[in-house]
Amino acid sequence: MYVEVKNLKKHYGEGGSYIEVLKGVNTGVEQGEMCVIQGTSGSGKSTLLNCIGGLDTIDAGAVNVDGLDIAKLKPSALADYRRDHLGFIFQFYNLIPNLTVKENIEVCKYLTQTPMDMEELLDILGLTEHQNKFPSQLSGGQQQRCAIARALIKNPKLLLCDEPTGALDSKTSRDILILLERVNEIYGTTMLIVTHNNSIKNMVHRVIYIKDGLISREYMNDTRIPAAELEDL
């Protein structure tokens, strides 16, 4: 397994506010797979993503990514892990408002020694004609494309997506999913996608359901549907 989670436990708060969010999660994803993680609000899906991304500390268990046990990493090594292995895409784009599209992407380009080709990435994501615009001049879909480009420019092995279409309408959501599908096909990028949208599971290789802090169901999707044909987005 490229990503392997073993007996992962995570809580927040203390005393009367103590809540155990992950209660011993075991799961994994192979290299090059697109995987959806689904569950109701509070089920632990975003916490699981954050633990894999090294954004949250782990109470117990292990998270291995490409043979690296990130729970054992010191802060400096954990920062290196996020820089060298990961790309993050969030529901809210977190773009720097006073930088252009190209400059927002270049912020992450300078973090790696092996970046993707800027012009190729702008072309794939349909941003070439918008590269000199500021975020305030873009639609929501264009801002999300910029956020995706910023995550991908580092040429990450693992792309973590937390509700990447949550703030978008159905047409724009489909466009973004088509882009993610194309990136996976071209670059073989492993993707973990947390979503409430029940249709997205139909386009990916693996589906994981989490309920009350545990994996309730997990399966491989043998009847994948192209993103362009998804309904009810």
N, C-alpha and C positions, 0 to 999 in steps of 0.2 A: 504494500500500500504506500502511495506517495504521501498521503495524509492519514495518520493513524491516531485515533483518540482512544485512550484506555482508562476506564473507570474514572472519568473526569468529574470532579466535584467543585462547586463554586457557590459561595454564599455572599450576601450583602448584609450590612447592618449588624448590630449587636443587641443583646438583651431583648426588649420587647419589639424591636424593629428587625430582629434577625429573620432572614428568609433564605432558605436553601434553594437556589435557582437550578443548579445542575446537580443531580443526585447519583451520579455514577454512569456517565455516558460512555458507550462503546460504539465506535463507528469508524469508517474510513473511506477514502476516495483514491482511486487509481490515477496515475499521471495522465493528463490529457482529457479527463472526464469533465463534463459539465454536470453539476449536481445542484439540485434544489433542496433547501431545508425549509420545511413548512411546519406551522403550529400556530395556535391561537396566541393572542397577546399575553405575555407573561409566561409562556411555555419554556423559554430559555434559548430560543433559536439565535437571537442576536448576541446573547452572552456567549454561546458556543462559538459563534463567528469571532467575537472579540478575543476569546481565549486562544483560538487558533492563530489569530493575527498578532498575538502578544500585546494587545491593548489592555487586557485584564489579567491580573495574576491568578494563579491556580491554587486552590486549597489542597487538592490531592489528585493523584492520577498522573497521566502523562499525555502530552501532545507531541507527536513526532512528525516532522515535516521534512521530507527528503533525507531521512535518517538523523535529523537533528532534534534532540529533546529540548524544546524551547523552555520548558519549566525549569530547567537547570541552568539557563543562561544568566549571566550577570547583566546589569542594565546596559552596559556598552555593547556587549555581544548581542543582546536583544534588539538594540537599535540597528546594528549591522544586519541582523536577520530581516527586520522589516524593510530596510533599505535594499538589500540584495535579492530577496525572494518574493516580496509581496507588492501587489497593487491593490488599492482600496477604492471602492466606488460606493458612495452613500446616497441616500434619498435626497438630501439637500447638498447642493453641489460644492459648497465651500470654496468657490473661486475667489481669487484676490481681485477686488473690484477695480483697482487702478492699474491693473496689468491687462494687456490684450490677450486674446485667445492664445496666440503663439507664445507670449511671455509666460502665461500661466502654465503652459505645457513645459516650457524650458526650465521652470523652477525644479521640476523633477528630473528632467533630462540630465542636469548637472550632478545628480546623485549617483549616477552609475557610469561605469567605464564602457559598457556595451549597450548604449541606447538603441532603440529602433530608429529607423530613418524618419526624420521629421516630415519630410514632404510626402512620403508614402503613407504615413499615419494620417496626416491631414486629408489626403485624398480618400483613403478608405473610409474615414469617418465623415466625409462630406463637409470639411471645415476649411478647405483651401481658400474659398472666396470670403470667409469670415475671419481669417487669421489675424487681421489687424483691428478687429472690433473689440470693444470692451464688453464685459459680461452684461451690463445694463442694456446693451444694444442687441442682445440675443434673446430668442425665444427659450422657453423652458427646455425643450428638446435639444436645442443647440448648446445650451449650457451643460446639459448632461453629456452630450457628445464630447464637449471640451473636458469635462471631468473624467470621462473614459479615456480620452487621449492622454491626459496627464498621468493617469494610472498606468497606461500601457507603455509610455515612452521609455520607462525603465526596463522594458523587456522582462517583466516579472514571470516567474514560473507559476505563481499562484495568484489568482485574482479573486478578491473577496468583495462581494456585492451585497450591500444591505438595503433592501427595498429600492433597487435601481430604477424602477418604473413607478414608484409609489406616488409621485407628484405629477405624473404625466397623463395626458388623455390617451384613449385607446390607440389611435393612429400613431402617435408619437411613441407610445410604449412598444408597439410592434416594430417600428423603425429601430429602436434601441436594441430590442432583442435580436433582430436580424443582424445588427452590427456585432453583438456579442457572439452570436453563432458563427459569423464569418471570421472573427478574430480567433475563435477556438479552432476552426478548420484550417486557417492559414498558419497560425503560429503554434498550435497544440497547447495553448494556455489552459491549465487546470482552473476551473471556476467553481466557486461555492456561492450560491445565490439564495439569500434569505428573502422570502416573499410571502405576502398574504394572497397573491393572485393565484387562483387554482388552475389557471390555464397554462402557466409557464412550465409546470412539471411535465407537460406533454412533449416538450422540445429537448429535454435533457437526457443524459445517459442514466443518471442515478437519482432517486428520490428518497429523502429521509424525512420522516415525520417525528416531531418531538412533542411530547405531552407531559406536563407536570415534571419537567426536568429529566425525563428519560426518553430514550428512543422507543417509540411505540410501534413503528413499522418502517421497513426499509426494503427497497426493491430496485432492480435494474429495469429500465424501460426498453422493452423489445419492440415497441411500435412507435418510435419517435416521429413526431410531426414537425416539419420545417416551421421555423418561426413565422414565416410569411403566411402560413395557413392556420395559425392559431385563432381561435374564436373567443369571444367574451373577455377580451382584455380590458 
